[in-house]
Amino acid sequence: MNAKKFKRTTSITVLMISLLVSGNIARAETCYYNPWFLSAELRAIDQYFVSRICDQATVDKYWNTFGFVKSYWDDGMGWEDCCNWEKPLGRIFGTLYLLENSYAPKATSLSDWSGSAVKWGYPYSGTVYNDLDDLRCKCRNGDWWAYTRWGIGADDRIEYYWKMIYEVQAIQRAAVILHEGHHYGIKEDHSCNANQDRNWSDNRPYTSETYYLISYYWYANRHTSKVWKNYAADRADARIASKFCNTPPAWVVNFR
Ligand SMILES: [Zn+2]
């Protein structure tokens, strides 16, 4: 990030240029951001965390560690205005702060994967995203929240979509950041079908995502509250109920 001072813009239109190779026609895609999908209580989590990322060292750290590709995060996506909780980049930076700082003492480095998921979610994610070095933002891809691609002949990347950035609350969003990183880390898809893992013990991304939410509920001790922990627990319950073909073990189902 070379913007030493973050320019303020008042535009509410986000222009995004996306080259869709379709019959050699390049198309510009426009998406409009709407930060009001979430309730006031859930918006407040984004406002809280985005207000904490607005210094150059923090911005540089997240930008470089997670491999943001500038051409996907400028032109209204927030590169010129990255401390704005209403814009995609600010919302993701804020979510990374949540992921990094919800437990103290936090991980000592990216290679410190000790403790519970609320502690290792950040260093694990930072490690795999750094290895990939290709994080993009796009308007949409069907109903998906995010997408991770890898493999021979593939243009390896992680993409975040509007739904994840605007309609998914920040603690769940942090869990999705980990989920996508987990796909890339293990180079595996879901073990039951496109939207579900078979067993908790498969240790696929729905396990890590759900375990992060449980871990947040159990152990988060910084930049959190009882209410936020209950939001995390509600999301964990939703994942347990819908994202596994076989019911997870009792300790998971009865985690609270
Ligand atoms: Zn997945």
Residues whose N, C-alpha, C, O or C-beta is under 5 A from the ligand:
A	BS01	ZN	P205
